[in-house]
Amino acid sequence: MIALDQAFSGSYAQARTRFLEAAAKAGLPVHSYEHPLQGRDGEALAMDVAVAGDPQSEAMMIVSSACHGVEGFCGSGVQVASLHDDAWLSQVRASGVAVMYLHGLNPHGFSHRRRVTQENVDLNRNFSDYSQALPVNEAYAELHDLLLPAQWPPDDANRQAIADYVQHHGMQRYQAAVTQGQYAFPDGLFFGGTAPTWSNVTLRQVLRRHAGGARRLAWIDLHTGLGPSGVGERIFACKDDPVALQRARQWWGGDGATPITSFYDGSSTSARLTGLMWNAAYEECPQAEYTAIAMEYGTVPIAQVIDALRADHWLHQHPQADAELAGRIKQQILDAFYVDTDAWRSQILAQAREAQSQGLAGLQVVGRD
C-alpha cells in the first residue's frame, strides 16, 4: 500500500503525474484526452483513462474523479491508492470484471481549484437535452443577487438577508434552491450551461470507446462537500428505477451503517438535481444494465460550503481582487472540499476500498445468474 502523502496530492499537476505513474507501475496503458486549455501553472490538462482487468469484459465498473474540479483532490487520491494496491488489482484480475479509472473529468476546474468547468458550468448539471426547454429554478432566481454581491466579504446587510432567508425557509430549502441547478444565470452558481461542455463531450467519447461493449456497467463517482466530515454517503445515481435501486442496495448496502440514499425519496443529503452526468451512461451505453452511486464524502457544514462557492464565483468575476484576498478565497474553497488530515484521508480510502469491492462482487454475482 502507498503512503497517504504519496496518494493524495497538493495540485492537479502532481495528482495527474501520480496517477500516470501508478498506472504505469500497475502495467496499465493510459488513454489521455487532451483539454484545449492550460492549467493554473501552465501545465497540460487531460481526462485520463486506465483500465484494470480485461478491457473487453462484459462487466465494467467505472471509478471517476473531479466531476467537480476541486473535489478531485479527494478522488484522485482514491484512484492512485487503488492502482498501488496489489491485492486489489489481483482481485480485479481474478474477478473477470474490468475497472475503468477515469481521472480528471473536469481537469480545468481541478487545476484552477474551482468546482466548475472553464465555461463556469457545473458538469453534474450539464447533461440536459438542450434542444428542449430547460428546467426553471425560480427559487435560485430570487437568491442570485444575494449570493453574488458586489463586494467580498459580503456586508452586514447581505449576511442578514441570507440569514433571514434561511430562518424563514430552512437550510434544506436554501440548499435546494442554490444547488439543484439553474440555466438562467451564466455567471451564477450551479449553472447547467447552454450546451454540452468539453468535459461532457469528452466523457461521452470515453464511454463509447471504453464501455461500449459492456453489458453490465457500474459506476462509483467520487464527490465531496455534503454530510458529516469523513463519512461517505452512498447516493443512488441512476434514473428513478426501483429495480436499479434494489440492485444498488443489494450491492452497496441497504439498512446497515452505510445505507444507499436517494434524493428521489428525500433520504439523501443532496437536493433533487437536474442535468446529471449519469444520463450519459444511458445514452452512450444503452446496451448495458446500469447501476451506480455517487460516493459523497463530508467535509464542512453546508453553509460553509456554499459560502466558499460564493466567494470563488465572486473572485472569478473580480480577477483584479487583492492578492491576499484571492489567496484566502482559494484556500477557503479547497478546505470546503478537501480535509487535509491523515484521519480524514484514511476514512476516505477505507470506505472507497469497501465500495469498490462491493461493486466488483455485485457485477460478478450478476454474471453468475
C-alpha positions in Angstrom: 0.0 0.0 0.0 1.1 3.5 -0.7 1.6 6.1 2.0 -1.2 8.7 2.4 1.0 11.6 1.5 2.0 9.8 -1.7 -1.5 9.0 -2.8 -3.1 12.4 -2.2 -1.6 15.5 -3.9 -1.3 19.2 -3.5 -2.0 20.2 -7.1 -3.6 18.9 -10.2 -0.2 18.6 -11.9 1.1 16.5 -9.1 -2.1 14.4 -9.0 -2.0 13.7 -12.7 1.7 12.7 -12.5 1.0 10.3 -9.7 -2.0 8.8 -11.5 0.1 8.2 -14.6 2.9 6.8 -12.6 0.6 4.5 -10.7 -1.0 3.2 -13.9 2.5 2.5 -15.4 3.5 0.7 -12.2 0.4 -1.5 -12.5 1.2 -2.2 -16.1 -1.9 -0.4 -17.4 -1.9 1.7 -20.6 -3.4 5.2 -20.3 -5.6 6.9 -22.9 -5.4 10.6 -22.5 -7.9 13.1 -23.9 -6.2 16.5 -24.0 -8.0 19.6 -22.9 -7.7 22.6 -25.1 -6.6 25.0 -22.3 -3.7 25.0 -19.9 -3.8 24.6 -16.2 -3.1 27.2 -13.4 0.6 26.7 -13.7 0.7 26.3 -17.5 0.6 22.5 -17.3 -1.2 20.3 -19.8 -4.7 19.2 -18.9 -6.4 16.0 -19.8 -9.0 13.4 -18.9 -7.0 10.2 -18.4 -8.4 6.7 -18.5 -6.7 3.5 -17.3 -8.5 0.1 -17.2 -7.5 -2.7 -14.8 -8.6 -6.2 -15.7 -9.8 -7.3 -19.1 -10.9 -4.2 -21.0 -13.1 -6.4 -23.2 -15.1 -7.8 -20.3 -18.8 -7.6 -20.5 -18.8 -6.4 -16.9 -17.2 -3.0 -16.1 -17.0 -0.7 -13.1 -16.1 3.0 -13.5 -14.4 4.9 -10.7 -14.2 8.6 -11.6 -12.8 11.7 -10.0 -13.1 15.5 -10.4 -16.5 15.9 -11.9 -16.4 19.0 -9.7 -12.8 20.0 -10.3 -11.6 20.9 -6.8 -13.2 17.7 -5.5 -10.5 15.8 -7.4 -8.0 16.2 -4.6 -10.0 13.5 -2.8 -11.0 11.4 -5.8 -7.5 11.3 -7.3 -6.1 10.1 -4.0 -8.5 7.2 -4.0 -7.6 6.3 -7.6 -3.8 6.5 -7.0 -4.1 4.4 -3.9 -6.1 1.8 -5.7 -3.6 1.5 -8.5 -0.9 0.9 -5.9 -2.9 -1.8 -4.1 -1.5 -5.1 -5.4 -4.1 -7.1 -3.5 -6.9 -5.1 -5.1 -5.5 -5.4 -8.6 -5.2 -9.1 -8.1 -8.8 -9.2 -7.0 -9.8 -7.3 -10.1 -7.9 -9.7 -12.4 -9.4 -12.8 -10.8 -13.0 -11.4 -11.0 -13.2 -11.1 -14.8 -14.5 -7.6 -14.3 -12.9 -4.5 -15.9 -12.4 -1.5 -13.7 -12.0 1.8 -15.5 -10.3 4.6 -13.6 -11.4 7.9 -15.1 -9.1 10.6 -13.7 -9.9 14.3 -14.0 -13.4 14.5 -15.5 -13.1 18.3 -15.2 -9.3 18.9 -15.3 -9.6 22.6 -15.7 -11.6 23.1 -12.5 -9.2 20.7 -10.7 -6.2 22.7 -11.7 -7.7 26.1 -11.0 -9.3 25.0 -7.7 -12.8 25.7 -9.0 -15.8 23.4 -8.8 -16.9 24.4 -12.3 -15.5 23.9 -15.8 -13.8 26.6 -17.9 -17.3 27.6 -19.1 -18.4 28.3 -15.4 -20.6 25.2 -15.8 -21.4 22.7 -13.1 -20.6 19.5 -15.0 -23.1 17.5 -13.0 -25.9 19.8 -14.2 -24.8 19.9 -17.8 -26.3 16.6 -19.1 -29.6 18.1 -20.2 -31.3 17.9 -23.6 -30.5 21.4 -24.9 -33.0 21.0 -27.8 -35.8 21.1 -25.3 -37.0 23.7 -22.8 -34.6 23.7 -19.8 -35.7 23.4 -16.1 -36.6 26.7 -14.4 -35.3 27.3 -10.9 -37.4 30.2 -9.6 -36.0 29.9 -6.1 -32.4 30.4 -7.3 -33.5 33.5 -9.3 -34.8 35.1 -6.0 -31.3 34.5 -4.4 -28.9 35.2 -7.3 -28.1 38.8 -6.5 -27.7 38.0 -2.8 -25.4 35.1 -3.5 -23.1 37.2 -5.6 -22.9 40.6 -4.0 -20.8 43.4 -5.4 -18.2 43.2 -2.7 -16.5 40.4 -0.8 -16.6 39.6 2.0 -20.3 40.5 2.0 -21.5 43.4 4.1 -23.7 43.0 7.1 -26.9 43.7 5.1 -26.1 40.8 2.7 -25.3 38.5 5.6 -28.5 39.3 7.3 -30.6 38.9 4.2 -29.2 35.3 3.7 -29.7 34.6 7.4 -33.3 35.8 7.1 -34.0 33.6 4.1 -32.6 30.5 5.9 -34.6 31.3 9.1 -37.8 31.7 7.1 -37.4 28.8 4.7 -35.0 26.5 6.4 -31.5 25.4 5.5 -32.8 22.5 3.4 -34.8 24.8 1.2 -31.8 27.2 0.9 -29.5 24.3 -0.1 -32.0 23.1 -2.7 -32.6 26.5 -4.2 -28.9 27.1 -4.6 -27.7 23.7 -5.6 -30.3 21.9 -7.7 -29.1 23.6 -10.9 -30.1 26.6 -12.9 -29.9 27.6 -16.5 -30.7 31.3 -16.5 -27.6 33.0 -14.9 -24.4 32.1 -16.8 -22.3 33.9 -14.1 -24.2 32.2 -11.3 -23.7 29.2 -9.0 -24.6 25.7 -10.2 -25.1 26.9 -13.8 -26.0 24.0 -16.1 -24.9 25.7 -19.3 -26.5 26.3 -22.6 -24.7 23.5 -24.5 -22.6 20.4 -23.7 -19.2 21.4 -22.2 -15.8 20.0 -23.3 -16.0 17.6 -20.3 -19.4 16.4 -21.3 -18.5 15.8 -24.9 -15.2 14.1 -23.9 -16.8 11.8 -21.3 -19.3 10.6 -23.9 -16.4 9.7 -26.2 -14.7 7.8 -23.4 -17.9 5.9 -22.6 -18.4 4.9 -26.2 -14.8 3.9 -26.7 -14.1 2.1 -23.4 -17.5 0.9 -22.2 -19.4 0.4 -25.5 -19.1 -3.4 -25.2 -20.2 -3.6 -21.5 -23.4 -5.5 -20.8 -23.3 -4.7 -17.1 -22.0 -1.3 -16.1 -21.4 0.0 -12.6 -20.2 3.5 -11.7 -18.8 5.0 -8.5 -18.4 8.7 -8.9 -16.3 10.3 -6.2 -17.5 13.6 -4.6 -17.0 15.8 -1.6 -18.8 18.6 0.2 -22.0 17.1 1.7 -22.7 15.5 5.0 -20.7 14.7 8.2 -16.9 15.1 7.8 -15.3 11.9 6.6 -18.5 10.0 6.1 -19.0 8.7 2.5 -22.7 8.8 1.8 -23.7 6.4 -1.0 -26.2 8.2 -3.1 -28.2 6.3 -5.7 -27.1 7.7 -9.1 -29.5 6.2 -11.7 -32.9 7.0 -13.1 -35.8 6.7 -10.7 -36.0 3.0 -11.3 -36.9 0.7 -8.3 -35.2 -2.3 -9.9 -31.9 -0.4 -10.2 -32.3 0.9 -6.7 -32.9 -2.6 -5.3 -29.8 -3.8 -7.1 -27.7 -0.9 -5.8 -28.9 -1.6 -2.2 -28.0 -5.3 -2.6 -24.5 -4.4 -3.7 -23.6 -1.4 -1.6 -25.8 -1.7 1.5 -29.5 -1.3 2.4 -30.3 -0.8 6.0 -26.9 -1.1 7.6 -24.4 1.5 8.7 -23.9 2.7 5.2 -27.3 2.6 3.5 -28.0 3.7 0.0 -29.7 7.0 0.0 -31.7 8.7 -2.8 -32.9 12.2 -3.5 -36.0 10.7 -5.1 -37.3 9.8 -1.7 -35.7 12.6 0.3 -33.3 10.3 2.2 -30.1 11.9 0.7 -28.3 15.0 1.9 -28.4 16.0 -1.7 -31.2 18.0 -3.2 -33.0 16.7 -6.2 -30.8 17.8 -9.1 -31.1 18.4 -12.9 -28.9 17.6 -15.8 -27.0 14.8 -14.1 -23.9 13.2 -15.5 -25.2 9.7 -15.3 -27.6 10.5 -18.2 -24.6 9.9 -20.4 -24.3 6.2 -19.3 -27.9 5.5 -20.5 -27.4 7.5 -23.7 -23.9 6.3 -24.7 -24.1 2.7 -23.4 -27.8 1.7 -24.0 -26.8 -1.9 -24.2 -25.7 -2.1 -20.6 -27.6 -2.8 -17.4 -26.6 0.2 -15.3 -26.1 0.5 -11.5 -24.3 3.4 -9.8 -23.7 5.5 -6.7 -22.1 8.9 -6.1 -19.8 8.5 -3.1 -20.2 11.8 -1.3 -17.7 12.5 1.4 -18.5 15.1 4.0 -16.1 18.0 4.8 -17.5 21.0 6.5 -21.1 22.2 7.2 -23.2 23.0 4.1 -23.4 26.7 4.9 -19.6 27.0 4.8 -19.5 25.0 1.5 -22.0 27.4 -0.1 -20.1 30.5 1.2 -16.9 29.1 -0.2 -18.5 28.7 -3.6 -20.0 32.2 -3.4 -16.5 33.6 -2.7 -15.0 31.6 -5.6 -17.6 32.8 -8.0 -17.1 36.4 -6.8 -13.3 36.1 -7.3 -13.9 34.7 -10.9 -15.9 37.9 -11.6 -13.3 40.1 -10.0 -9.9 38.9 -11.2 -8.3 42.2 -10.2 -9.0 41.4 -6.5 -6.3 41.9 -3.9 -3.8 39.0 -4.0 -4.1 38.4 -0.3 -7.9 38.1 -0.5 -7.7 35.9 -3.6 -5.4 33.6 -1.7 -7.8 33.3 1.2 -10.7 32.5 -1.1 -8.7 29.8 -2.9 -7.8 28.2 0.4 -11.4 28.5 1.6 -12.7 26.6 -1.4 -10.0 23.9 -1.1 -10.9 23.5 2.6 -14.6 23.2 1.8 -14.0 20.2 -0.5 -10.8 18.5 0.9 -9.8 17.9 4.5 -6.0 17.9 4.7 -5.6 15.4 7.6 -4.4 11.8 7.7 -7.5 10.9 9.7 -9.9 12.1 7.0 -7.8 10.7 4.2 -7.7 7.3 5.9 -11.5 7.3 6.3 -11.8 8.1 2.6 -9.6 5.3 1.4 -11.2 2.7 3.7 -14.7 3.5 2.5 -13.7 3.7 -1.1 -12.0 0.3 -0.9 -15.1 -1.3 0.5 -17.4 0.3 -2.1 -15.1 -0.8 -4.9 -15.0 -4.4 -3.6 -18.8 -4.4 -3.2 -19.3 -3.2 -6.8 -16.9 -5.8 -8.1 -18.8 -8.5 -6.2 -22.1 -7.2 -7.4 -21.1 -7.4 -11.0 -19.7 -10.9 -10.5 -23.0 -12.1 -8.9 -25.0 -10.8 -11.8 -22.6 -12.6 -14.2 -23.2 -16.0 -12.5 -27.0 -15.7 -12.7 
